[in-house]
Amino acid sequence: MLRVIAIDGPAASGKSSTAALVARRLGWAHLDSGALYRAVTLAAIDHLEEPLRSGQRIVALAGELPVRLVLVTDTFRPEVAGVDVEREIRSDRVTAHVSGIAAIPEVRRWVNAQQREAVEQHTAGVVVEGRDIGTVVFPGAGLKIFLTASPEERARRRLSQRGAAGDDAGRLEREGQALEARDLADSTRPVAPLKPADDAVLLDSTRLSLDEQAAQVVALARERFPG
């Protein structure tokens, strides 16, 4: 059995926080696939005049710089040309382009290969989060979770992440609309659409604390991966 816990779900469903906490409690490594897509996006917009035009050029650039995952204290961090870019990849300019670049088939194949290579090198176990981890990247994962939450709760969480008040009705509505648009784009894209794997455990975190949802995943993991 592949010692991978695949946690998929829509934006702001709590994947990153849950995956990191589950990995810590199990003593496994944590890999955020979105961070690697963002690192590739950062490289493309910094080095290519038309970053959305050619998937082959983006992949070639990623190999040359290189863009890679580095294991640091049980967390895979993205690097570009040997520099830790964890802060830079969260910038607005990267966020504005990452969906388009992540939809390019050549880019998705390259990112998937990097993730598989990282997991192969860490046989103790890896918790991987994303949107197609259980369906495309690691269909043989020993445990697959599809994490969801209500649109309103997800909007609150996203605003909280930005340090904005989640009780402003207008702001909450706008954020909810933005998340719905992202959900539609992710679930209808022709390449690796967002959807739960057939054997995924559906976990609605709307009324769960971070500790509670992580505890549920850890309990399932200890059943699936005894010892």
Buried (B, 14 or more C-beta within 10 A) or exposed (E): EBBBBBBBBBBBBBBBBBBBBBBBBBEBBBBBBBBBBBBBBBBBBBBBEEBBEBBEBBBEBBEEBEBBBEBEEBBBBBBBEEEBBBEBBEEEEBEEBBBBBBBBEBBBBBBBEBBBEBBEEBEEBBBBBBBBBBBBBBBEBBBBBBBBBBBBBBBBBBBEEEEEEBEEEEBBEEBBEBBBEBBEBBEEBEEBBBBBBEEBBEBBBBEBEEEEBBBBBBEBBEEBBEE
